[in-house]
């Protein structure tokens, strides 16, 4: 059963990679989206601080849920985020001025706090 799940997951990832959206596509306009944003990324948790200027975040969207996978293995993924559509930029549901994920076709900004952990990103694609 585990092998079947791994195989199915691999097929989905490969499909997403080969059908990645163009740089002009806004993730909010698609039910399926895959794209890489590059720039500064960071993570802070009790006892762990990670920061890099040349990182990336691979964003996937299936239906209304977004996942954010960071290029640095020491930064945990953020999963299952939902967004409110804005005029130009989408902000995560429950976002505020002190904790947010903002995304559009060219920019990803993260200053997200949850359970004592903080993720940051200032990236473009």
C-alpha positions as CSV (number, residue, x, y, z in Angstrom):
1,X,0.0,0.0,0.0
2,X,2.8,2.4,0.9
3,X,4.5,1.7,-2.5
4,X,1.2,2.5,-4.3
5,X,0.9,5.8,-2.4
6,X,4.5,6.8,-3.2
7,X,4.0,5.9,-6.9
8,X,0.8,7.9,-7.1
9,X,2.4,10.9,-5.3
10,X,5.4,10.8,-7.7
11,X,3.0,10.8,-10.7
12,X,1.2,13.8,-9.3
13,X,4.4,15.7,-8.7
14,X,5.9,14.9,-12.1
15,X,2.6,15.9,-13.7
16,X,2.6,19.2,-11.8
17,X,6.2,19.9,-12.8
18,X,5.6,19.3,-16.5
19,X,2.4,21.3,-16.4
20,X,3.7,24.2,-14.4
21,X,2.1,27.5,-15.0
22,X,3.8,30.3,-16.9
23,X,5.2,33.3,-15.0
24,X,2.2,35.4,-16.0
25,X,-0.4,33.0,-14.4
26,X,-1.8,34.2,-11.1
27,X,-2.2,31.1,-8.8
28,X,-5.7,32.3,-7.8
29,X,-6.8,31.9,-11.4
30,X,-6.0,28.2,-11.6
31,X,-7.3,25.1,-9.8
32,X,-3.9,23.5,-10.3
33,X,-0.8,25.6,-10.0
34,X,2.9,24.8,-9.6
35,X,5.6,27.4,-9.6
36,X,9.0,28.3,-8.1
37,X,9.6,31.6,-6.5
38,X,13.3,32.5,-5.8
39,X,14.8,34.9,-3.3
40,X,15.4,35.3,0.4
41,X,13.9,32.6,2.7
42,X,14.2,32.0,6.4
43,X,12.8,30.1,9.4
44,X,13.0,30.5,13.1
45,X,11.9,28.2,15.8
46,X,13.1,27.5,19.4
47,X,16.8,26.6,18.9
48,X,16.7,26.7,15.1
49,X,17.4,29.7,12.8
50,X,17.9,29.3,9.1
51,X,18.4,32.1,6.6
52,X,19.6,32.2,3.0
53,X,19.5,34.9,0.3
54,X,19.5,32.4,-2.6
55,X,16.7,30.1,-1.7
56,X,13.5,29.1,-3.4
57,X,9.9,28.1,-2.5
58,X,8.1,25.6,-4.7
59,X,4.4,26.5,-4.5
60,X,1.7,24.0,-5.4
61,X,-2.1,24.6,-5.4
62,X,-4.8,21.9,-5.7
63,X,-8.3,23.3,-5.7
64,X,-8.2,25.9,-2.8
65,X,-5.2,24.6,-0.8
66,X,-1.7,25.8,-1.2
67,X,1.5,24.1,-0.1
68,X,4.9,25.8,0.3
69,X,8.1,23.7,0.1
70,X,11.4,25.4,0.8
71,X,14.7,24.6,-0.9
72,X,16.5,24.4,2.4
73,X,15.8,21.0,4.0
74,X,15.9,22.6,7.5
75,X,12.8,24.7,6.8
76,X,9.6,22.7,7.2
77,X,6.9,22.9,4.6
78,X,3.8,24.9,5.1
79,X,0.7,22.9,4.0
80,X,-3.0,23.4,3.4
81,X,-3.1,27.2,3.4
82,X,-6.3,28.8,1.9
83,X,-6.4,32.3,0.5
84,X,-8.8,35.2,0.2
85,X,-8.8,36.8,-3.2
86,X,-7.7,40.4,-3.2
87,X,-7.7,43.0,-6.0
88,X,-4.1,42.3,-7.0
89,X,-2.5,40.1,-4.3
90,X,-4.0,37.1,-2.4
91,X,-3.5,36.9,1.4
92,X,-4.0,33.8,3.5
93,X,-7.2,33.4,5.4
94,X,-6.6,34.6,8.9
95,X,-3.6,36.7,7.8
96,X,-2.8,40.0,9.4
97,X,-0.1,42.7,9.3
98,X,2.0,40.6,11.6
99,X,1.4,37.1,10.1
100,X,0.7,36.6,6.5
101,X,1.4,34.8,3.2
102,X,0.8,37.0,0.1
103,X,1.1,35.6,-3.4
104,X,0.5,36.7,-7.0
105,X,1.8,35.8,-10.4
106,X,5.2,37.4,-9.8
107,X,5.8,37.8,-6.0
108,X,5.6,35.7,-2.9
109,X,6.0,37.3,0.6
110,X,5.8,35.3,3.7
111,X,6.0,36.4,7.3
112,X,4.0,33.5,8.8
113,X,3.8,32.6,12.5
114,X,2.3,29.4,13.9
115,X,2.9,27.5,17.1
116,X,6.1,29.5,18.0
117,X,7.6,29.0,14.5
118,X,8.2,31.8,12.0
119,X,8.7,31.4,8.2
120,X,9.9,34.3,6.0
121,X,10.2,34.7,2.2
122,X,10.8,37.6,-0.1
123,X,10.8,35.9,-3.5
124,X,9.9,36.5,-7.2
125,X,9.5,34.3,-10.3
